[in-house]
Amino acid sequence: MDVPVNPFKRALREGRPQIGLWSVLADAVAIELLGASGFDWLLIDMEHAPNELPAVQAQLQALRGSTATPIVRPPWNDMIWMKRVLDLGAQTLLIPYVQTALEAAEAVSYMHYPPAGRRGVAGGTRATQWGRIRDYYKRAEDELCLLVQVESRQGLGNLEAIAATPGVDGIFIGPADLSADMGYLGEPRHPHVLGAIEDAVRRIRQSGKAAGILARGEAPVRHWLKAGCNFVAVGVDAALLVEAADGLAAKFKT
């Protein structure tokens, strides 16, 4: 068996925009359904969703064979969490709240086996297909993709240094936390926040790295694609369900 190809990583390298969806329902059936919808990637969230490792594994299994690349966001920039998610077979990780080049370099080290990094070595894992993938340890890192999330003023101040960190493939701007850090809690579309994000996207692209964001609504999504974002989440599964359910109920309630 060979190491699975990571189409998301290849698309970023080739400059092809990738359209995705955020998943917080923590359910394998839901994400299997979404995996057939035509998205390029689906984000399995462990930071702000009730996802534990067995649920993440079930969702990765549900997406096997899907055209959507699974991206897992661990709860934190933590060696143990990242090691365990990688062992489940995730190839693309989004690491929250990275504020400095040092923190970015730490995340990179957790993605790589020694001597280049600090990832723990295990044999019979899902990532290795229980030992069936030939030369997994030597070849796996070619298909791993590391995205770091910048969502504070400090992170914006260190943006070029973070982008210059070898091993970082892309930078995702988190509007919610950034707006809070800028003094606009609950106002991710405040003009000052949007201006800061637009400047960040420009700087990321000038640094030669992919830029990403979560946006809701067709106009904002098209705006960020035009602004230069390479990977954009166009919605959240729970929000889609809420909107559809509330709208349907409202049609028949007096």
C-alpha positions in Angstrom: 0.0 0.0 0.0 1.1 3.6 -0.7 0.8 6.7 1.4 -2.5 8.4 0.3 -2.2 11.4 -1.9 -3.2 14.7 -0.2 -5.2 16.6 -3.0 -5.7 19.6 -0.8 -1.9 20.2 -0.4 -1.3 19.7 -4.1 -4.1 22.2 -4.9 -2.6 24.8 -2.7 0.8 24.4 -4.3 -0.8 24.8 -7.7 -2.8 27.9 -6.7 -6.2 26.3 -7.2 -8.9 27.7 -4.8 -10.3 25.2 -2.4 -13.9 25.5 -1.1 -14.7 23.9 2.2 -17.2 23.6 5.0 -16.8 23.7 8.8 -18.2 20.7 10.6 -19.0 20.9 14.3 -21.8 18.3 14.6 -19.2 15.6 15.6 -21.1 12.9 13.7 -19.9 10.4 11.2 -23.2 10.1 9.4 -23.5 13.9 9.0 -20.0 14.3 7.6 -20.4 11.3 5.3 -23.5 13.1 3.9 -21.4 16.3 3.5 -18.6 14.4 1.9 -20.8 13.7 -1.1 -21.8 17.4 -1.5 -18.9 18.4 -3.7 -16.7 20.4 -1.3 -13.0 20.3 -1.7 -12.4 20.0 2.1 -14.2 19.5 5.3 -13.0 20.8 8.7 -13.4 18.4 11.6 -13.3 20.7 14.6 -11.9 19.6 18.0 -11.4 23.1 19.4 -14.9 24.3 19.6 -16.9 21.1 19.0 -17.5 18.0 21.2 -15.1 15.9 19.1 -13.0 13.3 20.9 -10.6 10.9 19.2 -13.1 8.0 18.6 -15.5 10.5 16.9 -12.7 12.0 14.8 -11.6 8.5 13.7 -15.2 7.6 12.8 -15.5 10.8 10.7 -12.2 10.1 8.9 -13.5 6.7 8.1 -16.7 8.1 6.8 -14.8 10.4 4.4 -12.6 7.6 3.1 -13.2 7.6 -0.7 -14.8 11.0 -0.6 -13.6 13.8 -2.9 -13.5 16.1 0.2 -10.1 16.3 2.0 -10.6 16.0 5.8 -8.8 18.8 7.8 -8.7 18.3 11.6 -8.3 21.2 14.0 -6.9 19.9 17.3 -7.8 21.7 20.5 -4.4 23.4 20.8 -0.9 23.6 19.4 0.0 20.5 21.5 2.4 17.7 20.7 0.2 15.0 22.2 -3.0 16.0 20.5 -1.3 16.4 17.1 0.5 13.1 17.4 -2.7 11.3 18.1 -4.6 13.0 15.3 -1.8 12.2 12.9 -1.9 8.5 14.0 -5.6 8.4 13.1 -4.6 9.1 9.5 -5.3 12.9 9.3 -2.9 14.5 6.8 -3.9 18.1 7.0 -4.1 19.9 10.4 -5.2 23.4 11.3 -3.5 24.6 14.5 -5.4 27.3 16.5 -4.0 30.5 18.0 -0.5 30.6 16.7 1.0 34.0 17.6 4.7 33.8 16.9 7.3 32.1 14.6 8.4 30.0 17.6 4.9 28.6 18.1 4.7 27.9 14.3 8.0 26.1 14.4 6.8 24.0 17.4 3.7 23.0 15.4 6.0 22.0 12.5 8.2 19.9 14.8 5.1 18.0 16.0 4.3 17.1 12.4 7.8 15.5 11.7 9.5 12.4 13.1 12.9 12.7 14.7 15.5 13.9 14.1 13.7 16.6 12.1 10.9 16.9 14.6 9.2 15.5 17.7 6.3 13.3 16.4 6.1 10.1 18.3 6.8 6.9 16.4 4.1 4.2 16.5 3.6 1.1 14.4 0.1 -0.3 14.1 -1.8 2.9 13.5 -4.6 3.8 11.1 -2.2 6.2 9.5 0.1 3.3 8.5 -2.9 1.1 7.7 -1.7 -1.0 10.6 1.7 -1.4 9.1 0.7 -2.1 5.5 2.0 1.1 4.0 5.5 0.6 2.7 8.2 3.0 4.1 5.5 5.1 5.8 7.9 6.8 8.1 10.1 8.0 5.2 7.3 9.1 2.9 4.4 10.2 5.0 5.6 13.8 5.5 5.4 14.5 1.7 1.6 14.4 2.0 1.2 16.2 5.3 -0.1 19.7 5.2 0.2 22.2 8.1 -2.1 25.2 8.4 -1.7 27.6 11.3 -4.4 29.9 12.6 -3.6 33.6 13.3 -6.3 35.2 15.3 -4.8 38.0 17.5 -3.1 41.3 17.1 0.2 39.8 18.2 -0.2 37.1 15.5 -0.8 39.8 12.8 2.3 41.6 14.0 4.4 38.5 13.5 2.7 37.4 10.3 5.7 37.5 8.0 7.8 35.6 10.5 5.1 33.0 10.9 4.7 32.7 7.1 8.5 32.3 6.7 8.6 29.3 9.0 9.7 26.3 7.0 7.0 23.6 7.0 4.0 26.0 7.3 1.8 25.5 4.2 -0.9 28.0 4.8 -2.2 30.6 7.3 -5.9 30.8 8.3 -7.2 34.0 9.7 -9.8 33.5 12.5 -12.3 36.4 12.3 -14.1 35.7 15.6 -11.1 35.7 18.0 -9.4 38.4 16.0 -12.4 40.7 16.3 -12.5 40.1 20.1 -8.8 40.8 20.5 -9.2 44.0 18.5 -12.0 45.1 20.9 -15.0 44.2 18.7 -16.3 41.1 20.4 -19.1 39.5 18.3 -18.4 41.9 15.4 -16.2 40.0 13.0 -17.5 42.2 10.1 -16.6 45.4 11.7 -14.8 47.6 9.2 -11.6 47.8 11.3 -11.6 44.0 11.5 -12.2 43.5 7.8 -9.5 46.0 7.0 -7.0 44.1 9.2 -8.0 40.8 7.6 -7.6 42.2 4.0 -4.2 43.4 4.9 -3.3 40.0 6.4 -4.4 38.1 3.3 -2.3 40.4 1.2 0.8 39.9 3.4 0.3 36.1 3.5 0.2 35.9 -0.3 3.2 38.2 -0.7 5.0 35.8 1.6 4.3 33.0 -0.8 1.9 31.0 1.5 -1.7 30.1 1.1 -4.3 32.2 2.9 -7.6 30.9 4.3 -10.7 32.1 6.1 -14.2 31.2 7.2 -17.0 33.3 5.6 -20.8 33.0 5.5 -22.9 34.3 2.6 -22.1 34.3 -1.1 -21.0 37.9 -1.2 -18.4 37.6 1.6 -17.1 34.4 0.2 -16.6 35.9 -3.3 -15.0 38.9 -1.7 -12.3 36.8 0.1 -11.7 34.7 -3.0 -11.1 37.9 -5.0 -8.9 39.2 -2.2 -6.6 36.3 -2.7 -7.7 33.6 -0.3 -6.8 30.1 -1.5 -9.0 28.1 0.9 -12.3 29.3 2.1 -14.9 27.7 4.3 -18.3 28.8 3.0 -20.4 27.8 6.0 -20.8 25.7 9.1 -22.9 22.5 9.1 -24.8 23.3 12.4 -25.7 26.8 11.1 -27.0 25.3 7.8 -29.2 22.9 9.8 -30.5 25.7 12.0 -31.3 28.0 9.1 -33.1 25.2 7.1 -35.0 23.9 10.2 -36.0 27.3 11.4 -37.1 28.4 8.0 -39.1 25.2 7.4 -40.9 25.4 10.8 -41.7 29.1 10.2 -43.5 28.3 7.0 -46.1 26.3 8.8 -46.4 27.9 12.2 -49.1 30.5 12.8 
